[in-house]
Amino acid sequence: MTDLRQLSRQFPHDGRVEAICLRPARNVRAVTVGSVMALADQGLEGDRSADRVATAPNRHKRQVTLLQWEHLPLVASWIGLERIDPVVLRRNLVIAGFNLVASRPLFADTPIRLAVGAEVVLVVTGPCEPCSKMEETLGRGAYNALRGHGGLTARIEVGGRIAVGDVVRVTA
């Protein structure tokens, strides 16, 4: 018999990296890149999150932000836009092909890890709520349109190169 812990780790298929966005500094437009180095327990090279210093190992839980590719058309329709460029939302990795929200751990003692490409392992740490700047960036109601669709945060457990097109899979 399969229990809830086992079910929460089973996904119908793998996903893929659709876009990589780096935020060089606060209040500076994010940029898209084809590949990036993920620095273990730090962040993505060239992203402002990599400049933060953790007070203890595994303490900086927002090293990488992830967003569901398939949510972009929904959010766009709710705020009356034809489409949203993912770079505007300032999330690092835009993932398609599986329910990213379901990779948020159900049990505190059972973290969920995402293998990205051949090298990188991320540990999902929680939700990534939208910020108030979405109103000025995308228009009235954007904050609420993004609530529940802001993505996830993760910590980099194993570093390495991430590229657009890389496979993303849940690991044990």
ZAMARGU-4260 file (C-alpha; in steps of 0.2 Angstrom, whole numbers, plus 5000, padded with zeros to 4 digits):
<rodrens>
0) 5000/5000/5000 | 5007/5017/4996 | 5006/5030/5009 | 5005/5049/5008 | 5024/5051/5010
5) 5027/5040/4995 | 5013/5048/4985 | 5020/5066/4988 | 5036/5060/4979 | 5028/5052/4963
10) 5027/5063/4948 | 5020/5057/4931 | 5035/5063/4922 | 5050/5075/4922 | 5050/5094/4919
15) 5062/5105/4910 | 5070/5122/4912 | 5061/5135/4901 | 5070/5150/4906 | 5084/5156/4918
20) 5083/5174/4925 | 5096/5183/4935 | 5093/5198/4946 | 5109/5208/4946 | 5104/5219/4960
25) 5088/5226/4969 | 5077/5237/4958 | 5088/5232/4943 | 5079/5224/4928 | 5082/5205/4928
30) 5091/5197/4913 | 5089/5180/4905 | 5103/5169/4901 | 5106/5152/4893 | 5115/5144/4907
35) 5122/5148/4924 | 5133/5141/4938 | 5123/5136/4953 | 5134/5139/4969 | 5131/5126/4983
40) 5123/5135/4998 | 5125/5152/4990 | 5114/5155/4975 | 5116/5158/4956 | 5132/5166/4950
45) 5127/5184/4944 | 5111/5184/4954 | 5109/5195/4970 | 5105/5180/4980 | 5122/5173/4979
50) 5129/5189/4988 | 5119/5185/5004 | 5129/5177/5017 | 5121/5163/5027 | 5122/5164/5046
55) 5124/5145/5047 | 5125/5131/5034 | 5108/5128/5025 | 5100/5144/5033 | 5098/5154/5018
60) 5082/5146/5011 | 5079/5158/4996 | 5095/5155/4986 | 5085/5151/4970 | 5067/5155/4966
65) 5056/5144/4954 | 5041/5148/4944 | 5029/5137/4935 | 5029/5140/4916 | 5011/5135/4913
70) 5005/5148/4926 | 5011/5162/4915 | 4996/5162/4903 | 4984/5161/4918 | 4991/5176/4927
75) 4992/5186/4911 | 4973/5183/4907 | 4968/5188/4925 | 4977/5205/4923 | 4971/5207/4905
80) 4988/5205/4896 | 4991/5194/4881 | 5007/5187/4889 | 5019/5189/4903 | 5038/5189/4900
85) 5045/5178/4914 | 5059/5190/4917 | 5047/5203/4924 | 5042/5191/4938 | 5060/5190/4944
90) 5060/5171/4947 | 5077/5162/4943 | 5071/5146/4935 | 5055/5144/4925 | 5050/5126/4925
95) 5038/5117/4913 | 5031/5100/4912 | 5026/5095/4930 | 5016/5102/4944 | 5030/5112/4953
100) 5019/5117/4967 | 5017/5099/4971 | 5036/5098/4975 | 5033/5109/4990 | 5036/5096/5004
105) 5020/5090/5014 | 5031/5084/5029 | 5044/5095/5038 | 5055/5080/5041 | 5054/5075/5022
110) 5062/5088/5011 | 5059/5087/4992 | 5074/5088/4981 | 5074/5093/4963 | 5088/5087/4952
115) 5091/5100/4938 | 5102/5094/4923 | 5116/5082/4927 | 5124/5090/4942 | 5113/5102/4952
120) 5102/5097/4967 | 5090/5109/4975 | 5080/5107/4991 | 5063/5115/4990 | 5061/5127/5005
125) 5044/5135/5003 | 5033/5147/4994 | 5039/5162/4985 | 5025/5175/4987 | 5023/5190/4975
130) 5030/5207/4980 | 5020/5223/4980 | 5031/5229/4965 | 5020/5218/4954 | 5007/5231/4954
135) 5018/5244/4947 | 5026/5232/4935 | 5011/5223/4928 | 4996/5234/4933 | 4982/5235/4945
140) 4977/5218/4953 | 4994/5209/4948 | 4998/5206/4966 | 4982/5196/4969 | 4983/5188/4952
145) 5000/5181/4957 | 4995/5175/4974 | 4997/5156/4975 | 5006/5157/4958 | 5022/5166/4964
150) 5032/5150/4964 | 5044/5142/4976 | 5060/5145/4985 | 5075/5133/4986 | 5092/5130/4993
155) 5106/5124/4982 | 5112/5107/4990 | 5124/5102/4976 | 5131/5115/4964 | 5135/5114/4945
160) 5129/5121/4928 | 5111/5124/4924 | 5105/5127/4906 | 5089/5131/4897 | 5082/5114/4892
165) 5089/5104/4907 | 5078/5090/4914 | 5071/5093/4931 | 5065/5078/4941 | 5061/5075/4959
170) 5073/5064/4968 | 5072/5053/4984
</rodrens>
